[in-house]
Amino acid sequence: MKIKGSIALITGANRGLGAAFARGLLAAGAAKVYAAARNPSTVTVPGVVPVQLDVTQPDQVAALARELKDVTLLVNNAGIFEPGPTLMPASVDALRRQFETNVVGPLRLVQAFAPVVAANGGGAVVNMLSVLSWLTLANVSGAYSASKAAAWALSNAVRQELAAQQTEVLSVHAAFIDTDMARGVPGQKLAPEEVVEQALAALEAGRREVLVDPTTRHVHAGLVAEPPVYVGTGA
Ligand SMILES: NC(=O)c1ccc[n+]([C@@H]2O[C@H](COP(=O)([O-])OP(=O)(O)OC[C@H]3O[C@@H](n4cnc5c(N)ncnc54)[C@H](OP(=O)(O)O)[C@@H]3O)[C@@H](O)[C@H]2O)c1
């Protein structure tokens, strides 16, 4: 889709990648950017319209879709990462929380805004996914990886369902990005601006999926290796 003149809604736009998406979309010519945040007073990007949204609250999602009738681009960016092993009893609650934010919330947003973007000519949805949609870091990312794998599957599902109304769906997969979420992770990380630049270029080009960095492309290629990359190195 053409970004110039678009009207975007970004979830989790008060910090990290969401704030970078807001800056990037304005720089690329978006006519308006709604920057959604649980606490809209924490939105600091100049030129955006702050709006309140907790993506786990269905009533808030529905109310926002009734209010923002001009949206043409939905960026499902908000997410949480609760690291830890999957075998501890407490991990079930962590799994539920991550599914509510990373899977159910984005799906509710697509459901609510599909008629809005259709009425505005089709538009697009960007779903922020991960290299961990395809890989699990042992003792660390089991529940998060499960949520991003489910979000990937749903991104593929809604792309096919929204094709009839000319709404494009772009999945963005990236390795570690230099935000609060990856603060404890050592080593090199991607700049949020680099991820946004590639996502917006892919959106303009009408692509359905973008693998932002070499690590993500390497893991994706390893899905068909023998043994495949996702089986891990454990006994
Ligand atoms: N950082 C990475 O290494 C990395 C890599 C690949 C993919 N991703 C994905 O990229 C996206 C952005 O992550 P990030 O790195 O920018 O993380 P971040 O710095 O931790 O920011 C997360 C954002 O999501 C918001 N959020 C969390 N729960 C929410 C909820 N229930 N309702 C509304 N907003 C909520 C946060 O708002 P509050 O300020 O209110 O908490 C914050 O704005 C996520 O989907 C993440 O999974 C991240």
The ligand as an ORCA input file, in Angstrom:
! r2SCAN-3c Opt
* xyz 0 1
  N      12.691     -6.230     21.152
  C      12.898     -7.364     20.466
  O      13.983     -7.960     20.527
  C      11.813     -7.886     19.535
  C      12.193     -8.789     18.532
  C      11.222     -9.274     17.656
  C       9.910     -8.868     17.801
  N       9.579     -7.986     18.794
  C       8.168     -7.587     18.891
  O       8.101     -6.205     18.576
  C       6.980     -5.616     19.234
  C       7.416     -4.374     19.974
  O       8.312     -4.760     20.998
  P       9.386     -3.765     21.658
  O      10.705     -4.377     21.448
  O       9.130     -2.369     21.249
  O       8.987     -3.990     23.196
  P       8.937     -2.976     24.417
  O      10.021     -1.989     24.303
  O       8.858     -3.833     25.633
  O       7.527     -2.228     24.187
  C       6.344     -2.980     24.244
  C       5.187     -2.058     23.932
  O       3.980     -2.832     23.968
  C       3.083     -2.192     24.864
  N       2.143     -3.131     25.487
  C       2.429     -4.234     26.218
  N       1.273     -4.805     26.647
  C       0.264     -4.026     26.162
  C      -1.140     -4.084     26.249
  N      -1.779     -5.056     26.948
  N      -1.874     -3.132     25.614
  C      -1.263     -2.144     24.915
  N       0.067     -2.011     24.821
  C       0.824     -2.958     25.442
  C       3.967     -1.517     25.893
  O       3.216     -0.539     26.583
  P       3.562     -0.114     28.127
  O       4.568      1.007     28.045
  O       2.233      0.306     28.686
  O       4.113     -1.340     28.806
  C       5.029     -0.931     24.958
  O       4.546      0.215     24.318
  C       6.405     -6.724     20.122
  O       5.303     -7.350     19.480
  C       7.550     -7.694     20.260
  O       7.112     -9.002     20.573
  C      10.497     -7.486     19.642
*
